[in-house]
C-alpha cells in the first residue's frame, strides 16, 4: 500500500514539474528534478510515468530532440501548484520556530499550509526528503528549558499592535515588585531569546525602552490609537547594547587559563573573532585571550565552566567568581 501511495505522489510531483505550453521541459530534466525532490527513480521509470499520464492529462510531446520535451496543453484540467516535497519539508521544520516570531494574522493564514505540509510528508514513506524531517533536529548548546507559555490571545493582540503600530494596553506581572500593573505600551520590537519572548517598548509618558516578558502579560488589548514611533530604534543595535542590561554593553578582553577540553572546544568554535589560545609552559592548559561583550550571557557561560577555567581579567569577573565559589562552599558545608 505504501508503494502505491508513493507512486501516486511521484506522479503528482511529476505533473507539477511540467509547464503549460509554450513552455517545455526535457525528460532528463524531469528526472533530475524528481531526484531533487527526494524520489528515487530511473530514466526508464520517468518515461513510463509520462506515457501513462499523456492521455488523461493531455500532455504534449516534442520529439525534435533526442530527449523528448513535454508540456501541458492549455486546456489541461489540472492545477497542482499547492505543495511539493521541498516546500513541505521547509514548512514542517520551520513551524515550531515561527510561533513567537510571526504576527498572529500571518500564523492564521499559514495554518492550512502547515497542516498540508505535515499531511503531505506523513503520506510519503519512501521519499528521502520526507524521511529527512524525522532525522534532523536543532538543539541548543546547553540545557534547554521549556518555552514559557504565552496565552494565544495575548500573542494575537501583542503581535497585531506591533504590526499595525498601535498602542497596547496590558496587565503585567512585575517580577521585581511581584505585582500586576496596568500599563499602556508603545511597541517598538520583539526579541525571542531561548525559552522567553520579550516585547520591547516604552510605557506611555516615558521615553526609555523597556522589556516585557510575554508570558507575564495577563491581559492585552490592541487599541485603535497609534503608537509613538521610535525612528531611532534599531533592533540589532538594541540587542548588542541594551538587551537584558541597564547599562550599555561594552567589549572587554577576557584573559583566562582553560583546560584542554575547553581549549579544544574554543579551537573549533571560537568565543569571538578576536581570540587566541597559547599553550602554557609545563602544562596542557592554554591561555585564552578574547574580546567579548561584557554582558550577562557571556559571564554566565564563563562562570559555568567551573574548575575548567581560571579567569585573570577582567578583574571584576575574577572577583565575582571567587565570591560565588565561597558561597557554594559555604552552602555545601552546612
Residue pairs with C-beta under 8 A, 6 or more apart in sequence:
2 125
2 126
3 126
5 123
5 124
5 125
6 124
6 125
6 126
6 127
9 120
9 123
9 124
9 127
10 34
10 39
10 41
10 49
11 49
11 52
11 53
12 80
13 34
13 37
13 39
13 84
13 85
14 30
14 34
14 46
14 49
14 50
14 53
15 53
15 57
15 72
15 78
15 80
16 80
16 81
16 84
17 25
17 30
17 33
17 34
18 25
18 30
18 59
18 70
18 71
18 72
19 25
19 71
19 72
20 71
20 72
20 73
20 74
20 76
21 60
21 71
21 72
21 73
21 74
22 71
23 71
24 62
24 69
24 70
24 71
25 69
25 70
25 71
26 65
26 67
26 68
26 69
26 70
27 43
27 46
27 47
27 50
27 67
27 68
27 69
27 70
28 43
28 67
30 46
30 50
30 70
31 41
31 42
31 43
31 46
34 41
34 46
35 41
36 86
37 84
37 85
37 86
37 127
37 129
38 85
38 124
38 127
38 128
38 129
38 130
38 132
39 85
39 127
39 128
40 126
40 128
50 59
50 61
50 68
50 70
53 59
54 61
57 72
57 76
57 78
58 72
58 73
58 75
58 76
59 70
59 71
59 72
59 73
59 76
60 70
60 71
60 72
60 73
61 68
61 69
61 70
62 68
62 69
62 70
62 71
72 78
82 116
83 113
83 116
83 117
83 120
85 120
85 121
85 124
85 127
85 129
85 130
86 129
87 117
88 116
88 117
88 120
88 121
88 130
89 117
89 121
89 129
89 130
89 132
89 133
91 110
91 113
91 114
91 117
92 114
92 117
92 118
92 121
92 133
93 133
93 136
95 114
95 117
98 107
98 110
99 107
100 147
100 150
100 155
100 190
100 192
100 197
100 214
101 190
101 192
102 110
102 159
103 159
103 160
103 162
103 163
104 152
104 155
104 156
104 159
104 160
105 159
105 160
105 163
121 130
121 133
124 130
140 194
142 304
144 194
144 195
145 194
145 195
146 195
147 195
147 196
148 195
148 196
148 197
148 213
148 214
148 215
149 215
150 197
150 214
150 215
150 217
151 217
151 218
153 220
154 214
154 217
154 218
154 219
154 220
155 214
157 168
157 220
157 221
157 222
158 168
158 187
158 190
158 199
158 214
158 217
158 220
158 222
159 190
160 166
160 222
161 167
161 168
161 185
161 187
161 220
161 222
161 223
161 227
162 168
162 187
162 189
162 190
162 199
164 222
165 187
165 226
165 227
165 229
166 187
166 222
166 223
166 224
166 225
166 226
166 227
167 184
167 185
167 186
167 204
167 222
167 223
167 225
167 226
167 227
168 184
168 185
168 186
168 187
168 199
168 201
168 220
168 221
168 222
168 223
168 227
169 182
169 183
169 184
169 185
169 220
169 221
169 223
170 182
170 183
170 185
170 212
170 217
170 218
170 219
170 220
170 221
171 180
171 181
171 182
171 183
171 217
171 218
171 219
171 220
172 180
172 181
172 182
172 183
172 212
172 216
172 217
172 218
173 179
173 180
173 216
173 217
173 218
174 180
174 181
174 216
175 213
175 216
180 218
183 203
183 204
184 203
184 204
185 199
185 201
185 202
185 203
185 204
185 212
185 227
186 201
186 202
186 203
186 204
186 227
186 228
186 230
187 199
187 200
187 201
187 227
188 200
188 201
188 202
188 209
188 230
188 233
189 199
189 200
189 201
189 233
189 235
189 238
190 197
190 198
190 199
190 200
191 197
191 198
191 200
191 211
191 235
191 239
191 243
192 198
193 243
193 244
196 213
196 214
196 215
197 213
197 214
197 215
198 211
198 212
198 213
198 214
199 211
199 212
199 214
199 217
200 209
200 210
200 211
200 212
200 233
200 235
200 238
201 209
201 210
201 212
201 227
202 208
202 209
202 210
202 228
202 230
203 210
209 230
209 233
209 238
209 242
211 243
211 244
240 249
240 293
241 248
241 249
242 248
242 249
244 295
244 296
244 297
245 295
245 296
249 293
249 294
249 295
250 293
250 294
251 291
251 292
251 293
251 294
252 291
252 292
252 293
252 294
252 313
252 314
253 289
253 290
253 291
253 292
253 313
253 314
254 271
254 288
254 289
254 290
254 291
254 292
254 298
254 302
254 311
254 313
254 314
254 317
255 287
255 288
255 289
255 311
255 312
255 313
256 287
256 288
256 302
256 309
256 310
256 311
256 312
256 313
257 280
257 285
257 286
257 287
257 288
257 309
257 310
257 312
258 266
258 277
258 285
258 286
258 288
258 305
258 308
258 309
258 310
259 285
259 307
259 308
259 309
260 284
260 285
260 286
261 308
262 305
262 308
262 309
263 277
263 285
263 286
263 288
266 275
266 277
266 288
267 277
270 290
271 288
271 290
271 292
272 290
272 291
272 292
274 290
274 291
275 288
275 289
275 290
275 291
276 288
276 289
276 290
277 286
277 287
277 288
278 286
278 287
278 289
279 286
279 287
280 286
280 287
292 298
294 314
299 317
299 320
302 309
302 311
302 317
302 321
303 320
303 321
303 324
311 317
311 318
311 321
312 318
